[in-house]
Structure formats: structure tokens, C-alpha cells
Amino acid sequence: MPTDSGETVGKNRDHASSDVLASLKSSGKSKNKSRPPNLFFDIHNTMKNTLDEEKSDFQMVEFSDSIESANDSSSLYRGYQMGRPSLVRKGGKYRIAYKGISSKGKHYLQDLYQTCIDLKWRWVIAIVFVVFFISYLLFAILWFLMSVIHGDLTHIDDPNWTPCIYKLKNFADALQFSIETQTTIGFGVIYPNPSCIASIPLMYLQATIGFLLETILMGFVLVKLAKSKHRRNTLLFSNTACICKEDGELVMQIRLGDMRQSHLIDTSVYGIFIRDKVSKEGTRYPLFQHHLDIQAHGMDDRVFLIWPLVLSHTINEDSPFWEMRPEEILHANNYEVVVIFEGIIESTGEICQARTSYTSKDIIWGRTFANMVEFDDEHGKWRANFKLFEELVPCPIPKCSGKEMHILKKALESQTQIASRKDEESKPYFRKISSFNKSQDSSMTDLENAPERNKSSTALVEK
């Protein structure tokens, strides 16, 4: 994504790139074209003579003279980040807060069910206990008032008095009776008198309300237990992202794995590049989102996740990393890559989403993920070794941006084409020389054999 000085830097880079191409064409005439040049290392001297790092915004691209030294130099460094933290945590939770919303509580109460679902577990358990206790307490008060109004408490020791609730002597007895009635665990010494007209409707009301409360609260707890977001806890993202070279292109790679045997279906993956941006009109977007195309092998954004996969983002013209050099990628503190993986849980049909983020401190240059899947001949199965999930291996690449690497690749392709054309042009000349040499050899052979032929002809004449 371009910065404020992106246009100036882009012009300087294009100008320097044209100088590189011109110098390559001129130097191609004096060099041996019989072998194709190496994609990166053979152009080192040309780049060094053409570009001046101190005077040009197009910085010198560093190359190694051999694969071994390139391996050492391309180990490079891990990025670092200071200042603001990431927008999305590694576990997928967002680091963002809202303020200035008027009547926030009213809006949340209008969506009470979803509000309760989103509550933390400590609040859920507290709500269940408090709601049931309030229900027991409320009906205990009603039962106690009914006994007081009926006069049962003034005739406790009167054997001729018929109370509405037998053996109810105080409020504690009323609370115990309320709990026994609502939970239907059965009555003990305290039990209702069916001859009391008020006891039957009140018992019916408490049993019905208690059943509704139990259904709602237990259903609410079960829904919270079955939330699909917990499925993401068994989905693993690599802690680091790597930038390496694959099929001649710079790519950023991450690894994704699933620990469960019951896999997700209809899965997809995509990325978001978040960075500060200022428009041409001066409007500032502190968290501007840019789509990041992420592919799983040759499946585009579709993911068949029955074994751990390496997801790749190609750094091409559409990538926000296109003009970013290694120093910007590893040291900048103004961007974040959010990776989102979605799928449907096979057993429940619910949508599951797992997400993570990578900042400059999580990106490693010149590394790629080690292979962790191999065939087990003994058991006849493919095995994925999760001990190697975070394992990295060196991948020698130049210290340049994707755009610079593309320019170098095009320059070397044109240099190779010039060499091949010169080889084709020189072939007829060498064929003529070869035929001439053959004719000269045959003439010399005839001259050498002439005396022998003369002797044989003289002998025939004498005979």
C-alpha cells in the first residue's frame, strides 16, 4: 500500500529499473551467452555498477555468490514491532472498545437473548443462581403471606385448626416449602392442605413459572455450551508467517491445521491487510482494510483441511506488499495481516470461524515451513507430525521487494533471449566451417593416396 511519498519513490524506482534493463542489454553483448544466467546471482555486478544506493531511492538489492552464502545471508532477521498492539489477538479476540453510544443498555436489553449468550460464564452462572433464588424467595413470601392472612401462625398449637400449609411455623419453613414445590422434589413434613382454596392456584402458578424458568435458563446454558466459537480452539494457526520464494515469486506463507478427526466442510480462507491510509483528498483512515488473496495449494480460497496445510499469499501487483522492501515488512509498525478461516461443523451444521493476526514482529524473511506429513509404511497411513508444525527451514531469497524481483526476472529473461538468438545466429557459420574442414580433409587424403595409386597403375601397364 503506498505511503505519502509513494509516487516519488515509484518514479525513481521505474527510472532506475529502466537503467538496469539498458545496462543489461549493453553488457549482454560482451558476455558469454552460451549458458543461461542465474536468476539472481549473475546480475549482482550489473546492479552494483548501475545503481547508487546513496543517490537513488531504489536501494541496492543484495545477492550472494552461492547458494550456501545466500542461505546464510537470507536467514536475515525476525521482524519486530513497537508502539501500538495488534488489532486482533492471536486467539482471535478483538482489541477494540466502543464509547460514546447513547442508550447502550436499552439497545442491549432489546436484544436480551443474544446479550445473555455473549456474556462471560461467571455472569451466566450468577444469573442462573440469582433468577432461581429470586423465584424461590418470591413464592416463599406469597406462601408466608397466605398463611398469615389465613391465621395459621396464630393457631400453631391449636389441634382443632385446619391450616393452608401444615407445619409451617415461620418464613424459613415457607422458603423450604417454596423450593420443594418449584423443584418437584416431594413434600416433607410441610405440605399443603387441598381444602384451602388459595393453595391450589398458587401451587399451579409456581410450578408453571418454575418450569418456564428452568426451560429458558437451561436452554440458554446449553446454547452457550454448544456455541460454534469453541470449535476454533482445535484449529491451529502458526505463530509466525514466512516470506519465501515459490515458483519464481515472492510469497507469504502461514500454516493451518485441525486437531480433530471430524473435519469442517465447505471451508474457505481469506486475509485482510489493515494499514493507515490517507486519501488524495486528505481523508485519513487509521484502519483501512485491503483484501488479501490467500490460497491453499491449487484450490484458491477453498480449503480441504484433513491434514495441516501451508496457505500462501502471492506478492504480485494486487498485493499490498508489492512495493514493500524487507526493511519495511519486518520493521514497520503500521500494518497488520488478519487471516480468517471459515467452515461448517459437520455434526451440527453451524458456521465456525477462526481468526488470527500477524504483525511485523511475527514475520520471518527467508524461511519456509518444513514438511510435516509423511507416509507410514508400517500402518499404511499418512501421518502428520504436529511437533514440526512451527518448524522452519532456510529458503535463500534476495533482499528486495516483489516489484524489484519482478523487474529483475524480466531483465534476466530478456538477457537469456538475446543469448539464445546469438547462439542461433552463430550456428550456420560453424556449420560452414565444419563442412569446409571436411572437404579439406578429404582433399588431403586424396593427395596422400595419389603415389600409391600411380604405383599400382604402373604395375598394371608393365604386366
N, C-alpha and C positions, 0 to 999 in steps of 0.2 A: 504494500500500500504506500503510495507516495507520500513524502513528507512535504514540508513547506518549500524546501529548496529542491524538490524532486525534478522540476522542469529543467533547471540549470544543470543539475548533475546528469540528467538523461541526455542533454545535448552534448555535454563534454564526453560522456561515455560513447555516444554514437560517433562523434568526431574521432575519438581515439580508436574506436573499432574499425573505422574506415582506414585509418593509418596502418592498423595491424594487417588488414587484408591487402593493402597496397604493398607493404613490405614483404608479405608472404609471397605475392606474385613475383616481385622483383628478385627475391632471394631464391625462388624456385628455379631460376634459370641457371644459377651457378652451382646448385647442389645436385648430388647424385639422385636420380629419380627411379632407380632400379628397384628400390624397396619402398613400400608404403610407410609414411612416417607414423610414429606413435601418436596416439590421440592427444596426449597431454605433454609428454616429456620432451619431444623433439622441437616443440615450439618455444621452449624456455628462453633460448638465446635471442630469438626474434622479438619476443615480448620485452626482454630486458633492453634491447637496443632501441626499441620504438617508443616506449612509454617512459616518462619521468615521473616517478611516484610523488616527488615533491611539488611538481608544477601542474599536475593533472589530477582531477577528481577521480579518474579511473585508476584505482590502485593496482599496483603490481600483483599479478597472480603468481603465487609461489608453486613451483613444481619440484619434484625430486628426480634424481638421475636414475633411480632404480626402484623396483617395487619394494625392496627391503627398506630403503631410506624413506620412501613415500609412506610406508607403513608406520615408521617412527614419527615422521613429521605430521602425518594426518591423524595421529591419536589426539592431537590438539588439546582441547580442554572442555570441561563441562561448563555450561552457561551458569551465570549467577544472576540474582535479582535482588535489588534493594529498593526500598520505598513501599509502594502500595502492595498489599497481598493480592492473591488471585481472587477473581470473582466467584469461581466455583471451586469448592474444596475437592480434595482427592476422592472423598467418599461420595461426592455428587451433590452435597448440600450447597445452597447458595449463600454467599456472604453479602447480603443486601438487606436493608431495613427501610421501612416506609414511615414517613411522618407527614404531618400536615393534612391528614384525612379527616374531614368533619363528619361527625356522627358515625364513627368507625364501629362502635359497639352495636349500633342499630342495624347496620348492614350485616354484621356477623350474626346477629340474632335472627334476621330474616332468612339466613341460610344455616339454621341451627344444626341440622343433621351433619352437614359437611364440616361445620365448625367443630362439632364433637369428634368427628372422625380424625380431624387434623390435630387434635390435642395430644399432648405428651401422655405417656402411660401413667405417670404419677397423678395427673389430673383426672384421667379416666377412672382410675381406681378410687380416687377421692369422691368423684361424682357418684359412683355406684354405691359406696357406703353411705354417703350423705343422703341421697334420694331415698334409699330404703329406710334409713333411720328416721327421716322426716315423716315418711308414710306410717311407720310403726307408732311414732310419737303422736301424730295427728289423730289416729284412730284410738290410741290409748286415752287421749283427752276426751274423745267422744264417748267411749265406754265408761270412763270415770264420771263424766257429767250425767250420763244416763242413770248411773247408779245413785248419784247424789240427788237428782230430780225425783227419782222413784222412791227415795228414802231408805235405800238399802244400808247405807253407812250408819244410820241411827238405830237400826234394828239388827245389828250384827249378832247379838247373843239371844235374839228372840226366836225360839223354836217354832212359833206359830206364823212367822213372817215368810212370805214367798218372794225372794229377790229376783231381779232380772238376771243376775250373774251370781251363781253360788260361790261362796268362799272368797269373794272379792272384798278385801278389807281396806286397801289403800291404793295409791297411784301406782306403786310398783307392781301390785297384782294386776292392775289394768294394763300396764305395759307388757307384762308377760302374756296376758290373755290376747292382746293385740298381735303379738308376734306369732303365737300359736295359731291364731285364726288366719292370718295372711299367708303363712308358710304351709298351712295344712299339715302340720306335723302331729296333730291329735291333741285333744284336751287332757289335762291332768286333773288336779283337784278342783281347779277353777273351770267351770263350764257354764254355758248359757241355759236360761230357762225358756223353753219354747212357748210357755204360756204368756210370756212378756211380749207384747205386740211390737215394741220398738226394737227388740234384739234381732229379729229375723231380717228386716230391711237393712239394718246397719251391718250385719254379718255378710249379707249378699253384696252390699256396696264395697266392703273392704276386700272380699275375695275377688271381685271383678277387677277393681283397681289394682290390687296386688298382682293379678295375672297379667294385666296390661303392662305394668311397670317392669315385671320380670321379663316379659317378651321383648320389650323395647330395649332395655338395658343389656340383656344377654345377647340379643341380636346385634346391638351396637358393638359390643366387645368382640363378638365373633367376626364381624366385618372388619374391625380393626386388626384382628389377628390374621385375617386372610388377605390383607392388603398386598397387592402385587409388588409394591416397592421393596418388600423384604426379599423378593426373588433376586434382586440385583446384588445382594450380599454374597451370592455364589458365582457372580460374574466378576472376572478378574481383568483389570487393565494393568499394563506395565507401568511402573513408576516413572520410567524415563521414555522419551521419544528420541529416535536416532535419525540423523541425516546421513545418507549414503548414496552411492551411485548404483542404479539398476537399469539395465538395458540402455546404457548411454545417457541416462537422465538422472538429475538430482531428485531424490525422493525423501520424504519424511515418513518414518515408519513407527508404528506402535504395535503392541501385541495384545490380543484379546483372547480370553479363554473362559470356558464354562466348566465348573467342577461337577455339575450334576449329570446323571445319565439320562434323565428326562429333559430333552432339549427344547429350546424355543422354536417356534415356527413363524414363517412369514417375517423374517428378520430383515433389518436394514440398518445402515450406519451412515452418519454424515457428521461434518465438522463445522464449527463456527470460529472464524478468526475475529477477535474483538480487539479494537485499537482506537485510540483517539484520532479524530479526523476533523479538519476544518474545511468547509466547502469554499468554493470560489467567491461566494457572497459573504463569507466571514462567519457563517453559522458553525458553531462548534458542537461536535458530537463526542462526548467523552467515552462512550461505549458503543462505537459504531460496529455493526455486525456485517461480516463478509462471509459468503458461503465458501466452504472448504470441501472440495470434492475428495472423498476418501473411498478407496476401492479395496475389495477383498479378492486378491488374485485377479482372475479374469471375469469376476462376477459383478463388476461395477459396484453398486452400493448394496447388493444383496449378499447376505452372509449365511453360509451353511456351516454352523458352528457345532460340529460334532468333535472337533479337535481344535487346539489353540491355533489361531491364525495371526499372520502378520498383516496389518492393514497399512496401506500405502497412500500417500498423497503426492502426486507428481508435481514438481515445481516447474510449471510451464507459464505461458503468457497469462493465463487466467488465475494464477496463484498469487496471493498477496506476498509470498516470499520471493517473487520473481527477481526483483532488483535488490533484495537484501543480501548483503555480504555476510560471511561468518561472524564478523565482529558485531554486526547489527543483530543477528539472530541470537547470538549467545550472550550479549552484554546489554541489549536494550531492555528497558523496563516499562515499555508502553504497549505491550500486546499480550494476548493470551489465546490459546487454542483450546476450545471446548469440543470434546468428542462425545457424541450421543449415539447410543445403541438401543434400538427398539425391537421388540418381538412380542409374540403372543404365547402365553403359557399354555402348553399342550393340554394339561389336565383340567384347567379351569376356564380357558378362553379369555382370560383377562390380559390386558396390554401391560407389558413390563418395559420400563425404561431405565437404563443405566447410563451414567454420565461421569466424566472426569475432565480434568483440565491440565494443560501443560503450559508453563511459562518458560522464560529464558533459562531459569535455573534447572529445569527438567530436561533440557535438550542437550544431546551429546553429538558432536560433529565427528564424522569419520568412523562410525561404528554401525554395525548391523546386528540383528538378533541371531543367536545361534540356533541351529536345528534342534528341536526337542521331540520330534516324532520319528520313531523307527519301528521296523517290523520285528516282532518276537517270533523267531522260527520255532522255538520250543512249544509255545502255546498257540501259534498260528494266529496272532492278533497284532494289530498296530497298537503301540504303547506310546503315551505322551508323558514325558518325564517333567513334571512341574518344578523340579529342582532347577531346571535350566530355563525357567520362564523369564527371568530377568538377565540371563547370561548374554553377554555381548562379545562380538568378535571384531577385529580390526577390518576396516574397508578403506583402502587408500583412495582419497579423492582430492582434487585441487581446492585451494582456499579461494574460491570465487563464488559469485552469485550464479543463479540459474541462467540469467541473461548472458553473463560473460561466458559461461560454459557453452551456451548455445552458439555464440559468436565464434568461439574457438573451434567448435566442432565443424561449423560451416566452412571456416577458413581452411581447416585441415582436409575437408572433403574436396574443396576446390584445388588444393595443392596436390592431392592424390590424383585427381582427374587430369591435371596438367602433366604429371609424371607418366600416367598411363598413355596419354596422347603422344608424348615424346617417344615412349617405347615403341608404339605402333608405327610412328614415322621412321624410326631407325631400322625397323625390321627389313624393308625392301633393300636398303643399302647393304646390310650384312648378307642378304641372300645373293646379291650380285657379286660381292667379293668372294663368297663361298663358291659360286659357280665358276668364276674366273680362276680361282685357285685349282679347282678340279680339272679344268681344261689345260692349265699349265702343267699339272702333274701328269696328265695323260700324254702331253707332247714330249715331256722329258723322258717318259717311259719308252716312247717310240724311238727317240734318238738313241737311248741306251741299247735298245734291242736291234738297231739297224745293222751293226757289224755282224752279228750272228746270222741275221737273215741273208746278208751278202755272201758269207762263207757257205751257207747251205746252198745258195743258188749257184755258186761257182763249182761246187762239188757235183751238182747235178749236170752242169754243162760238160765237165770233163768225162763223166760217165757216158 
